[in-house]
Amino acid sequence: MAEAANSLQSLCYNRGSLHLLDQRKLPLEYVYLDIRDAADGWSAIRDMVVRGAPAIAIAAALSLAVEVTNLDVFSGTSEDAVSYLGKKLDYLVSSRPTAVNLSDAATKLKEVIKKAAATASEPRSVFQAYVEAAEIMLMDDVASNRAIGSYGATFIQHRLKNSKKLSVLTHCNTGSLATAGYGTALGVIRALHTQGVLERAFCTETRPFNQGSRLTAFELVHDSIPATLIADSAAASLMKENRVGAVIVGADRVAANGDTANKIGTYNLAVCARYHNIPFYVAAPLTSIDLSLASGQEIIIEERSAKELMYSRGGLGEQIAASGISVWNPAFDVTPANLINGIITEKGVITKMGTDAFDIKDFTLKVAGQSVV
């Protein structure tokens, strides 16, 4: 089975130009928005024009790259350019704080421009170094996702040792629309499909913003992958009927012990999967791992507007809830490491050695310096 020739793209970039697919309008409208500067990028991320931890990081980095590429005049030194870019990056990170990929990208880009300033005689050289680094991040993300898909598909087939085809349940959107291309958890599903071992992909609707029904379903249909949409509340019944062989989800932040923050509802699926003896996997690039956090208790969970629950279409449609009701709308939850069977990365799969926690720091040290395959 051949991979889809024209995969969906969350962004279109050429130096000095960035267009983001407005994912709020999918699947009914296919519209790209022109992003001219960091302010446009901040708004697009905060307003969910673009979402998915890897895509957020890339979109933020490139929005600032477009701004400085088109900057006609900058009156300042190389050090002033570093300060200018640093403040803009801090501003972009504030758009959605839970996804570590965004802050990780900002940190790496700050290091690049500091090194450039040490040898640069003019601010334009610092801006050039920034733009080139942001563009490399874009290319690296696609390669990383393909490696995640390959490692994940191989690992799952080996672990399950099942000659029959496999059905997989996923949550939220982790495909081309959530990354620079191909996807993380959905990338694993794509790889399983390409290898001819996927029976069916089940995707949840993912309330209240419906990323599963609007985006994941859209990608699966686009790529002609056999798939079925279910209500969030139907997952346990689906598992009880033995129709799910594995659950694969993405991650917005992974703590050092393997506790994982992902779209709200992920924890529910992990608990149900454990009860029904179904393996539960997280697929994420190493940039989603935050070794500075010992456990998921330290992860800051973003809470979003009550409108997303009070009104249809994630807050964009008509009112569907009673006026005056209080609302709690966390965007993410944390799945404890003891409910996770493996963390699939672009460098391999992190597994546990007889404990409930992962030794992620040891894994990252072992793979340091390896190239992505």
C-alpha positions in Angstrom: 0.0 0.0 0.0 1.5 3.3 -1.0 1.6 6.2 1.2 -0.7 9.1 0.3 1.0 11.2 -2.3 -0.4 14.5 -1.2 -0.4 14.6 2.6 -2.2 17.4 4.3 -0.1 20.3 5.5 -0.7 22.4 8.5 1.6 25.1 7.1 3.1 26.3 3.8 6.4 28.1 4.1 8.8 29.8 1.8 11.4 32.2 3.1 9.6 35.4 4.0 6.1 33.8 3.7 4.1 31.6 6.0 0.5 30.4 5.6 -1.3 28.4 8.3 -4.2 26.1 7.5 -7.1 27.4 9.6 -8.0 24.1 11.4 -11.0 25.7 13.1 -12.8 25.6 9.7 -12.0 21.9 8.8 -13.4 19.7 7.5 -15.9 22.0 5.7 -13.5 24.7 4.6 -9.9 24.5 3.5 -8.5 28.0 4.2 -4.9 29.2 4.7 -4.2 32.4 6.7 -1.3 34.7 6.0 1.0 35.0 8.9 3.2 38.1 8.7 4.8 38.4 12.1 5.1 37.0 15.6 1.9 38.7 16.7 0.0 36.8 13.9 1.7 33.6 15.0 0.8 34.1 18.7 -2.9 34.7 17.8 -3.0 31.7 15.4 -1.6 29.4 18.2 -3.8 30.8 21.0 -6.9 30.8 18.9 -6.3 27.2 17.7 -5.8 28.0 14.0 -2.8 25.7 14.4 -2.6 23.1 17.2 -0.6 20.0 18.1 2.6 20.4 20.0 5.1 20.0 17.2 3.1 22.2 14.8 2.8 24.9 17.4 6.6 25.0 17.9 7.3 25.2 14.1 4.6 27.7 13.5 5.9 30.0 16.2 9.5 29.8 15.0 8.6 30.4 11.4 6.2 33.3 12.2 9.2 35.2 13.7 11.4 34.1 10.8 9.0 35.7 8.4 8.9 38.9 10.5 12.7 39.3 10.5 13.1 38.3 6.9 10.8 41.1 5.9 12.2 43.6 8.4 13.3 46.6 6.3 15.1 48.6 8.9 16.6 47.6 12.3 18.6 50.3 14.1 20.7 48.5 16.7 23.6 46.2 17.3 24.0 42.5 17.1 23.3 42.3 20.8 20.1 44.4 20.2 19.0 41.8 17.6 19.5 39.0 20.2 17.4 40.9 22.7 14.7 41.6 20.1 14.4 38.0 19.0 14.6 36.8 22.6 11.6 38.9 23.7 9.6 37.8 20.7 10.3 34.2 21.5 9.2 34.6 25.1 6.1 36.2 23.8 5.4 33.3 21.5 5.9 30.8 24.3 3.2 32.5 26.3 0.6 31.6 23.7 0.2 28.0 24.9 2.4 27.0 27.9 1.6 23.3 28.3 3.3 22.0 25.2 7.0 21.8 26.0 8.0 21.7 22.3 7.4 25.4 22.0 9.6 26.4 24.9 12.2 23.8 23.8 12.3 25.4 20.4 12.6 28.9 21.8 15.5 27.8 24.1 17.4 26.2 21.1 16.8 29.2 18.9 18.1 31.6 21.6 21.3 29.6 21.8 21.7 29.9 18.0 21.4 33.7 18.0 23.7 34.1 21.0 26.4 32.2 19.1 25.8 34.2 16.0 26.0 37.5 17.8 29.4 36.5 19.2 30.9 36.6 15.7 28.5 38.8 13.8 29.4 42.4 13.0 25.8 43.4 12.1 22.3 42.5 13.3 21.3 41.2 9.9 23.7 38.2 10.4 21.9 37.4 13.7 18.6 37.5 11.9 19.9 35.3 9.1 21.2 32.7 11.6 17.8 32.7 13.3 15.9 32.1 10.0 18.2 29.3 8.9 17.8 27.6 12.3 14.0 27.8 12.2 14.0 26.3 8.7 16.1 23.4 9.9 13.6 22.8 12.6 10.9 22.5 10.0 12.9 19.9 8.0 13.9 18.0 11.1 10.3 17.6 12.3 9.2 15.7 9.2 12.2 13.4 9.4 11.5 12.9 13.1 7.9 12.0 12.6 8.7 9.4 9.9 11.2 7.8 12.3 8.5 7.7 15.0 6.1 5.9 12.6 8.7 3.4 11.6 9.9 2.6 15.1 6.3 2.4 16.4 5.0 0.1 13.8 7.9 -2.3 14.1 7.8 -2.3 17.9 4.0 -2.9 18.1 4.0 -5.7 15.7 6.9 -7.4 17.5 5.3 -7.0 20.9 1.8 -8.2 20.0 3.2 -11.1 18.0 -0.2 -11.3 16.2 -0.4 -12.7 12.7 -3.8 -11.0 12.2 -4.3 -7.4 11.3 -4.4 -4.9 14.2 -7.0 -2.2 15.0 -5.7 0.9 16.8 -7.6 3.5 18.8 -6.2 7.1 18.9 -7.3 10.3 20.5 -7.2 14.0 19.4 -5.2 14.8 16.3 -1.5 13.8 15.9 -1.1 13.7 12.2 0.1 16.0 9.5 -2.1 18.7 10.8 -0.5 18.6 14.3 3.1 18.5 13.0 5.1 19.7 10.1 4.1 16.5 8.3 3.3 12.8 8.6 2.5 12.9 12.3 3.4 11.2 15.6 0.7 8.7 16.9 -1.1 9.0 13.5 2.3 8.6 11.9 2.5 5.1 13.6 -1.0 4.3 12.2 0.1 5.5 8.8 3.2 3.2 9.0 1.0 0.2 10.1 -1.3 0.9 7.2 1.5 1.2 4.7 2.9 -2.2 5.9 -0.5 -3.8 5.4 -1.1 -4.8 9.0 -3.7 -2.2 10.0 -7.2 -3.5 10.2 -8.8 -0.3 11.2 -8.1 3.0 13.0 -10.6 4.2 15.5 -10.6 7.9 16.3 -12.4 9.7 19.2 -14.4 12.9 18.6 -12.2 14.7 21.2 -14.6 17.1 22.9 -15.0 20.0 23.3 -12.9 21.2 20.2 -13.6 18.0 18.2 -10.1 17.6 16.8 -10.7 13.9 16.3 -14.0 14.2 14.3 -12.9 17.3 12.4 -9.2 16.7 11.9 -8.1 13.1 12.5 -11.2 11.7 10.6 -10.4 14.2 7.8 -6.8 12.9 7.5 -7.8 9.3 7.6 -10.4 9.7 4.9 -7.9 11.8 2.9 -5.3 9.0 3.0 -7.9 6.2 2.4 -7.0 4.5 5.7 -9.9 2.3 7.0 -11.3 4.2 10.0 -14.2 4.7 12.3 -15.2 7.7 14.4 -16.5 7.0 17.9 -17.9 9.2 20.6 -15.4 9.9 23.5 -17.8 8.0 25.8 -17.8 4.9 23.5 -14.2 3.9 24.0 -14.7 1.6 27.0 -17.5 -0.3 25.2 -15.3 -0.7 22.1 -12.5 -2.1 24.2 -14.9 -4.5 25.9 -15.9 -5.9 22.5 -12.3 -6.8 21.8 -12.2 -4.5 18.8 -9.0 -2.6 19.9 -5.5 -4.1 19.8 -3.6 -1.1 21.0 -4.1 2.6 21.9 -1.7 5.1 20.6 -1.8 8.8 21.6 0.5 11.8 21.3 2.0 14.1 24.0 2.3 17.7 24.7 4.8 17.2 27.6 6.5 14.1 29.1 8.0 14.3 32.5 11.3 12.6 33.4 9.4 9.6 34.9 7.2 9.1 31.9 4.0 10.9 33.2 2.5 12.4 30.1 0.3 15.4 29.5 -1.9 15.1 26.4 -5.4 16.2 25.3 -8.1 15.9 27.9 -9.6 12.5 27.8 -6.3 10.7 27.3 -6.2 9.6 31.0 -9.7 8.1 30.6 -8.4 6.0 27.7 -5.4 4.8 29.6 -7.4 3.6 32.6 -9.9 1.8 30.3 -7.0 0.2 28.3 -5.4 -1.1 31.5 -8.6 -2.6 32.7 -9.1 -4.4 29.4 -5.4 -5.5 29.1 -4.8 -3.4 26.0 -1.3 -1.9 25.5 -1.2 1.9 25.7 1.5 3.8 23.9 2.6 7.4 23.7 4.2 8.6 20.4 6.2 11.8 20.7 9.5 13.4 19.6 12.3 13.8 22.2 11.5 17.6 22.1 8.2 16.7 24.0 10.3 15.4 26.9 10.9 17.8 29.8 13.6 16.3 32.0 13.4 19.3 34.3 10.1 17.9 35.7 10.4 14.9 37.9 6.7 13.9 37.5 3.5 14.9 35.9 2.5 16.7 39.1 4.7 19.6 38.0 3.1 20.0 34.6 1.1 23.2 34.3 -2.3 22.4 32.7 -3.8 25.0 30.5 -7.5 25.9 31.1 -9.4 27.2 28.2 -12.5 29.4 27.8 -15.9 28.3 29.1 -17.2 29.1 25.6 -15.7 25.9 24.2 -18.2 23.9 26.3 -21.1 26.4 26.4 -21.3 26.7 22.6 -21.1 24.2 19.7 -18.1 23.8 17.5 -15.7 24.5 20.3 -17.2 27.8 21.1 -17.8 29.0 17.6 -21.4 28.0 17.2 -24.7 28.4 18.9 -25.2 28.0 22.7 -25.8 24.4 23.8 -25.5 24.6 27.6 -27.7 26.3 30.2 -26.8 29.9 31.0 -25.4 30.4 34.4 -23.7 26.9 34.7 -20.1 27.0 35.9 -17.5 25.4 33.6 -14.2 23.6 34.1 -12.4 23.2 30.8 -8.8 21.9 31.2 -7.2 21.4 27.8 -5.0 18.5 29.0 -4.8 15.8 31.5 -1.8 13.8 32.8 -1.6 10.0 32.3 0.6 8.4 35.0 3.6 6.4 33.7 2.4 3.2 35.3 -0.5 3.1 32.7 1.9 3.6 29.7 3.5 0.6 28.0 6.0 2.4 25.9 7.0 5.9 24.7 7.7 5.9 20.9 10.3 8.5 19.9 12.4 9.2 16.8 15.4 7.5 18.4 13.5 4.3 19.4 11.0 3.1 22.0 11.4 3.8 25.7 10.3 0.9 27.8 10.2 0.1 31.5 12.6 -2.4 33.2 10.5 -3.9 36.0 9.2 -0.6 37.5 6.2 1.6 37.0 8.4 4.5 35.8 10.5 5.1 32.8 14.2 6.0 33.0 13.9 8.6 30.3 17.1 10.4 31.2 19.1 7.2 30.8 17.5 6.7 27.4 18.3 10.2 26.1 21.9 9.8 27.2 22.2 6.5 25.4 20.8 7.9 22.1 22.7 11.2 22.3 24.5 11.7 19.0 22.6 9.1 17.1 21.2 10.1 13.8 17.5 9.8 13.0 16.8 6.8 10.8 
